[in-house]
Amino acid sequence: MGQSVYHGEPLAHAGTASHGRYEAGVRAGAVGMAIYSASCSIYSLNIDKLVRNFGEIQSDKIVLSWTSTILVLRVEQSVSSE
């Protein structure tokens, strides 16, 4: 994410703008993966209840949309703060 989304360069010298963009992208990616992991943990603990209340396909859509929304908001926040 540091290279493709933030257009940073991992081999750039520390302190340069390109290296800073790369590090910001890596941090944003790590936060996104942490949020995804937490969402999956919550989902797995509640899957029986979700399926019982919403059905199998609808439950998957709920979790996917929640995780995607949080990830997009985090990336947008990171990109706009630069």
C-alpha positions as CSV (number, residue, x, y, z in Angstrom):
1,M,0.0,0.0,0.0
2,G,2.9,2.3,0.7
3,Q,4.0,2.1,-3.0
4,S,0.8,1.6,-4.9
5,V,-1.7,3.8,-3.0
6,Y,0.6,6.4,-1.4
7,H,3.2,6.5,-4.2
8,G,6.1,6.1,-1.8
9,E,9.5,4.6,-2.3
10,P,10.7,2.0,0.2
11,L,14.3,2.4,-0.9
12,A,14.3,6.2,-0.6
13,H,16.5,7.8,2.1
14,A,14.9,8.3,5.5
15,G,13.5,11.7,5.9
16,T,12.5,12.3,2.3
17,A,8.9,12.9,1.3
18,S,8.9,9.7,-0.8
19,H,10.0,7.6,2.1
20,G,7.5,9.3,4.4
21,R,4.6,8.5,2.0
22,Y,5.8,4.9,1.9
23,E,5.8,4.7,5.7
24,A,2.4,6.3,6.0
25,G,1.0,3.8,3.5
26,V,2.5,0.9,5.5
27,R,0.9,2.3,8.7
28,A,-2.5,2.7,7.0
29,G,-2.3,-0.9,5.7
30,A,-1.4,-2.2,9.1
31,V,-4.3,-0.4,10.7
32,G,-6.6,-1.7,8.0
33,M,-5.4,-5.3,8.6
34,A,-5.9,-4.9,12.3
35,I,-9.5,-3.6,11.7
36,Y,-10.1,-6.5,9.4
37,S,-8.8,-9.0,11.9
38,A,-10.9,-7.6,14.7
39,S,-14.0,-7.6,12.4
40,C,-13.3,-11.3,11.5
41,S,-13.0,-12.2,15.2
42,I,-16.3,-10.5,16.1
43,Y,-17.9,-12.1,13.1
44,S,-16.7,-15.6,14.0
45,L,-17.9,-15.2,17.6
46,N,-21.4,-14.2,16.4
47,I,-21.8,-16.1,13.2
48,D,-24.6,-18.4,14.5
49,K,-26.7,-15.5,15.7
50,L,-26.2,-13.6,12.5
51,V,-27.1,-16.5,10.3
52,R,-30.2,-17.3,12.4
53,N,-31.4,-13.6,12.2
54,F,-30.3,-12.6,8.7
55,G,-29.5,-15.7,6.7
56,E,-26.1,-16.9,5.4
57,I,-25.7,-14.6,2.4
58,Q,-27.0,-11.5,4.1
59,S,-24.7,-12.0,7.1
60,D,-21.7,-12.2,4.8
61,K,-22.8,-8.9,3.1
62,I,-23.1,-7.2,6.4
63,V,-19.6,-8.1,7.5
64,L,-18.1,-7.3,4.1
65,S,-19.7,-3.9,3.9
66,W,-18.7,-3.0,7.5
67,T,-15.1,-4.0,7.0
68,S,-14.9,-2.3,3.6
69,T,-16.4,0.9,4.9
70,I,-14.0,1.2,7.8
71,L,-11.0,0.5,5.6
72,V,-12.0,3.1,3.0
73,L,-12.6,5.7,5.7
74,R,-9.2,5.0,7.2
75,V,-7.4,5.2,3.9
76,E,-9.3,8.4,3.0
77,Q,-8.4,9.9,6.4
78,S,-4.7,9.0,5.9
79,V,-4.5,10.4,2.3
80,S,-6.3,13.6,3.2
81,S,-4.1,14.3,6.1
82,E,-1.0,14.6,3.9
